[in-house]
């Protein structure tokens, strides 16, 4: 087996064991992460190359063997997205309240001007 192919296999094994060197611990297992962990470019493992057929099969099997790990990551990512969207919604609600209060203040200042010589609140 060529040394560069051995690097891919070693990278797959490190990803399986969650003992990565290049990628963060807990990375998903797929062709791109195996390539990156092997020190190669994303997309360097191609189905069109016959030399990668066994490696691709092993990567697909490893993905099936570690579903709970992948599921935990997906749940965490979903939770983080929901939290981000919740904070975004709260932020927009606060901006809307601020704008409504500014509009209300401007209307009240106009009313005060109509009823007397009162200096507006700046």
MODELLER restraints for C-alpha pairs under 7 A, 6 or more apart:
rsr = mdl.restraints
at = mdl.atoms
rsr.add(forms.Gaussian(group=physical.xy_distance, feature=features.Distance(at['CA:7:A'], at['CA:38:A']), mean=5.47, stdev=0.5))
rsr.add(forms.Gaussian(group=physical.xy_distance, feature=features.Distance(at['CA:8:A'], at['CA:34:A']), mean=6.39, stdev=0.5))
rsr.add(forms.Gaussian(group=physical.xy_distance, feature=features.Distance(at['CA:8:A'], at['CA:35:A']), mean=6.46, stdev=0.5))
rsr.add(forms.Gaussian(group=physical.xy_distance, feature=features.Distance(at['CA:8:A'], at['CA:38:A']), mean=5.26, stdev=0.5))
rsr.add(forms.Gaussian(group=physical.xy_distance, feature=features.Distance(at['CA:11:A'], at['CA:34:A']), mean=5.67, stdev=0.5))
rsr.add(forms.Gaussian(group=physical.xy_distance, feature=features.Distance(at['CA:11:A'], at['CA:37:A']), mean=5.37, stdev=0.5))
rsr.add(forms.Gaussian(group=physical.xy_distance, feature=features.Distance(at['CA:11:A'], at['CA:38:A']), mean=5.10, stdev=0.5))
rsr.add(forms.Gaussian(group=physical.xy_distance, feature=features.Distance(at['CA:12:A'], at['CA:34:A']), mean=5.53, stdev=0.5))
rsr.add(forms.Gaussian(group=physical.xy_distance, feature=features.Distance(at['CA:14:A'], at['CA:20:A']), mean=5.19, stdev=0.5))
rsr.add(forms.Gaussian(group=physical.xy_distance, feature=features.Distance(at['CA:15:A'], at['CA:29:A']), mean=6.50, stdev=0.5))
rsr.add(forms.Gaussian(group=physical.xy_distance, feature=features.Distance(at['CA:16:A'], at['CA:62:A']), mean=6.82, stdev=0.5))
rsr.add(forms.Gaussian(group=physical.xy_distance, feature=features.Distance(at['CA:18:A'], at['CA:25:A']), mean=5.79, stdev=0.5))
rsr.add(forms.Gaussian(group=physical.xy_distance, feature=features.Distance(at['CA:18:A'], at['CA:26:A']), mean=5.94, stdev=0.5))
rsr.add(forms.Gaussian(group=physical.xy_distance, feature=features.Distance(at['CA:19:A'], at['CA:25:A']), mean=6.61, stdev=0.5))
rsr.add(forms.Gaussian(group=physical.xy_distance, feature=features.Distance(at['CA:22:A'], at['CA:37:A']), mean=5.41, stdev=0.5))
rsr.add(forms.Gaussian(group=physical.xy_distance, feature=features.Distance(at['CA:23:A'], at['CA:37:A']), mean=5.96, stdev=0.5))
rsr.add(forms.Gaussian(group=physical.xy_distance, feature=features.Distance(at['CA:28:A'], at['CA:70:A']), mean=6.18, stdev=0.5))
rsr.add(forms.Gaussian(group=physical.xy_distance, feature=features.Distance(at['CA:29:A'], at['CA:59:A']), mean=6.95, stdev=0.5))
rsr.add(forms.Gaussian(group=physical.xy_distance, feature=features.Distance(at['CA:29:A'], at['CA:63:A']), mean=5.73, stdev=0.5))
rsr.add(forms.Gaussian(group=physical.xy_distance, feature=features.Distance(at['CA:30:A'], at['CA:59:A']), mean=6.18, stdev=0.5))
rsr.add(forms.Gaussian(group=physical.xy_distance, feature=features.Distance(at['CA:31:A'], at['CA:45:A']), mean=6.09, stdev=0.5))
rsr.add(forms.Gaussian(group=physical.xy_distance, feature=features.Distance(at['CA:31:A'], at['CA:59:A']), mean=6.76, stdev=0.5))
rsr.add(forms.Gaussian(group=physical.xy_distance, feature=features.Distance(at['CA:32:A'], at['CA:42:A']), mean=4.83, stdev=0.5))
rsr.add(forms.Gaussian(group=physical.xy_distance, feature=features.Distance(at['CA:32:A'], at['CA:43:A']), mean=5.62, stdev=0.5))
rsr.add(forms.Gaussian(group=physical.xy_distance, feature=features.Distance(at['CA:35:A'], at['CA:41:A']), mean=6.14, stdev=0.5))
rsr.add(forms.Gaussian(group=physical.xy_distance, feature=features.Distance(at['CA:35:A'], at['CA:42:A']), mean=5.88, stdev=0.5))
rsr.add(forms.Gaussian(group=physical.xy_distance, feature=features.Distance(at['CA:35:A'], at['CA:44:A']), mean=6.36, stdev=0.5))
rsr.add(forms.Gaussian(group=physical.xy_distance, feature=features.Distance(at['CA:35:A'], at['CA:45:A']), mean=6.55, stdev=0.5))
rsr.add(forms.Gaussian(group=physical.xy_distance, feature=features.Distance(at['CA:36:A'], at['CA:42:A']), mean=5.90, stdev=0.5))
rsr.add(forms.Gaussian(group=physical.xy_distance, feature=features.Distance(at['CA:45:A'], at['CA:52:A']), mean=6.58, stdev=0.5))
rsr.add(forms.Gaussian(group=physical.xy_distance, feature=features.Distance(at['CA:46:A'], at['CA:52:A']), mean=6.75, stdev=0.5))
rsr.add(forms.Gaussian(group=physical.xy_distance, feature=features.Distance(at['CA:47:A'], at['CA:53:A']), mean=6.57, stdev=0.5))
rsr.add(forms.Gaussian(group=physical.xy_distance, feature=features.Distance(at['CA:109:A'], at['CA:120:A']), mean=5.75, stdev=0.5))
rsr.add(forms.Gaussian(group=physical.xy_distance, feature=features.Distance(at['CA:112:A'], at['CA:118:A']), mean=6.28, stdev=0.5))
